Amino acid sequence: SNYQGYIYDVAANECRPTNDRMRARWAAICDFFPDLVMGKTVLDIGAHQGFFCFKALEHGATAVIGIESNENFYRPVADALTILPVSKLEWIKARWPATDHQADVVVLLSTIHHLYPVMSLLEIVAALERSTGQIAIVDFPDEHDANVEQQGHDPIEYNLTVFDGLVRINFQAISIKTGYNPTRHLYILRKGAENE
């Protein structure tokens, strides 16, 4: 997706080009992401500068909502969208889950560490279940993840076993090992408990 080049020009050079971390995340999900979003509505929570929003549109999503609370990430895209003809993208400045938006597919990547300490794991999973129509793509940072220390959080809050158990109450969960970050655990969650 070359959208960020356009945004970079439109937003007076305030938008940073796609970085290596974003490309690495895309490499981790590119084999299955297009099939999951084709013909579906998509909600990207913590959308940063819209990388996965535009990837979803590129691969056939019928409509995409991007939610971003950080003004520095939100504003360049919002400004660019006043000029760029992207009618299928709704770009919202908000802190999830204060909004009640729902979609077939929910993307929650590199965002959970920003939700602490306001929300507990139980609250995060419950809100995710309410937002998701069919599928959620989520990564969970374990206690060794650099963001845990950078945010000044208690590592005990990042218990992978607890998170894994909670998501399996309301979702059929597939855990995927990826090479982009050994301290982040990627899940594809399908609506419906595993014992149903």
C-alpha positions in Angstrom: 0.0 0.0 0.0 1.5 3.3 -1.0 -1.1 5.5 0.7 1.4 6.9 3.2 3.3 8.5 0.4 0.2 10.5 -0.5 -0.5 11.4 3.1 3.1 12.4 3.6 2.7 15.0 0.8 -0.8 16.1 1.8 -0.1 16.5 5.5 2.9 18.8 4.9 5.5 16.1 5.8 4.0 15.4 9.2 3.2 11.8 8.5 6.1 9.3 9.0 6.5 6.7 6.3 5.7 3.1 7.1 8.4 1.8 9.4 10.1 -1.6 9.7 7.9 -2.7 12.6 4.7 -2.2 10.6 6.2 -4.1 7.7 7.1 -6.9 10.1 3.6 -7.0 11.4 2.2 -7.2 7.9 4.6 -10.0 7.0 3.2 -11.9 10.0 -0.4 -11.7 8.9 -0.3 -11.2 5.1 -0.9 -14.9 4.4 -4.4 -14.9 6.0 -5.4 -11.3 6.4 -6.7 -10.8 2.8 -9.1 -13.8 3.0 -10.4 -12.7 6.4 -11.3 -9.1 5.3 -12.6 -9.8 1.8 -16.2 -8.6 1.6 -16.3 -7.8 5.4 -16.5 -4.7 7.5 -13.3 -4.0 9.5 -12.7 -2.1 12.8 -9.0 -1.2 13.5 -8.5 -0.3 17.1 -5.4 1.8 17.8 -5.1 2.3 14.1 -1.9 4.5 14.3 -1.7 6.0 10.9 -4.1 3.6 9.2 -1.7 1.0 7.7 -4.1 -1.9 8.3 -7.1 0.2 7.5 -5.8 0.8 4.0 -4.5 -2.8 3.7 -8.1 -4.0 4.5 -9.5 -1.8 1.8 -6.8 -2.9 -0.6 -7.9 -6.5 -0.1 -11.6 -6.0 -0.5 -13.1 -4.9 2.8 -16.5 -3.3 2.2 -16.0 -0.6 4.9 -13.3 0.2 7.5 -13.4 2.1 10.7 -10.1 3.3 12.1 -10.0 4.4 15.8 -7.0 6.3 17.0 -6.7 8.4 20.2 -3.3 9.9 19.7 -3.6 13.3 18.0 -0.1 13.0 16.5 -1.2 9.9 14.6 -4.8 10.8 14.0 -4.4 14.3 12.6 -2.2 13.7 9.5 -4.6 11.0 8.3 -7.7 13.1 9.1 -6.2 16.0 7.1 -5.3 13.8 4.2 -8.7 12.2 4.0 -10.3 15.6 3.4 -8.5 15.5 0.0 -8.0 11.8 -0.8 -11.1 10.0 -2.2 -11.4 7.2 0.4 -15.1 6.9 1.0 -15.0 3.5 2.6 -12.8 4.6 5.5 -14.3 6.3 8.6 -11.4 7.8 10.6 -12.3 8.5 14.2 -10.4 10.1 17.1 -11.5 8.2 20.2 -10.3 5.9 22.9 -11.7 2.4 22.6 -14.0 1.0 23.9 -15.7 4.4 24.6 -17.2 4.1 21.1 -19.8 1.4 20.4 -18.6 0.6 16.9 -18.8 -3.0 15.7 -17.5 -4.8 12.6 -17.2 -8.3 11.2 -13.4 -8.3 11.7 -11.7 -6.4 14.5 -7.9 -5.7 14.4 -6.2 -5.0 17.8 -2.5 -5.0 17.1 0.2 -3.4 19.4 -2.6 -1.7 21.4 -3.3 -3.7 24.5 -0.4 -2.2 26.4 -2.0 1.3 25.9 -5.3 0.1 27.5 -3.7 -0.6 30.9 -4.1 0.3 33.7 -7.6 1.7 32.8 -8.9 -1.7 31.8 -8.3 -5.2 33.2 -7.7 -8.2 30.9 -11.3 -9.3 31.6 -12.7 -5.9 30.5 -10.5 -5.9 27.4 -11.7 -9.3 26.3 -15.3 -8.5 27.1 -15.2 -5.3 25.1 -13.5 -7.2 22.2 -16.3 -9.7 22.3 -18.9 -6.9 22.0 -17.1 -5.2 19.1 -16.5 -8.4 17.1 -19.0 -9.8 14.7 -17.0 -12.7 13.4 -13.2 -12.5 13.8 -10.6 -10.7 15.8 -6.9 -10.4 15.1 -5.1 -9.6 18.3 -1.5 -9.6 19.6 -0.8 -9.9 23.3 2.5 -8.7 24.8 4.0 -10.9 27.5 5.8 -9.7 30.6 9.1 -9.4 28.7 7.8 -7.1 26.0 9.7 -3.8 25.8 6.4 -1.8 25.9 5.6 -3.2 29.3 8.7 -1.6 30.8 8.4 1.6 28.7 4.8 2.1 30.0 5.9 1.5 33.6 3.4 -1.3 34.0 3.5 -4.2 36.4 4.7 -7.2 34.4 2.3 -9.5 36.4 -0.6 -7.9 34.5 0.7 -9.4 31.3 -0.1 -13.0 32.0 -0.4 -14.9 28.8 -2.0 -17.9 30.4 -4.8 -15.7 31.9 -5.3 -13.9 28.6 -5.4 -17.2 26.7 -8.0 -18.6 29.0 -10.2 -15.5 28.9 -10.3 -15.3 25.1 -11.3 -19.0 24.9 -14.4 -18.3 26.9 -16.0 -16.4 24.0 -13.8 -17.2 21.0 -12.3 -20.1 19.2 -8.7 -19.2 19.4 -5.7 -20.0 17.2 -2.4 -18.9 18.5 0.2 -18.2 15.8 3.9 -18.0 16.4 5.5 -15.2 14.4 9.0 -14.0 13.9 8.4 -10.2 14.1 8.5 -10.1 17.9 9.2 -13.0 20.2 7.4 -11.3 23.1 4.2 -10.7 21.3 1.7 -13.5 20.8 -0.6 -13.3 17.8 -4.2 -14.7 17.9 -6.9 -15.2 15.4 -10.2 -15.3 17.4 -13.4 -16.6 15.9 -16.7 -15.7 17.6 -18.0 -18.5 19.7 -16.6 -20.4 22.7 -14.4 -23.4 21.9 -16.7 -25.8 23.7 -19.8 -24.8 21.7 
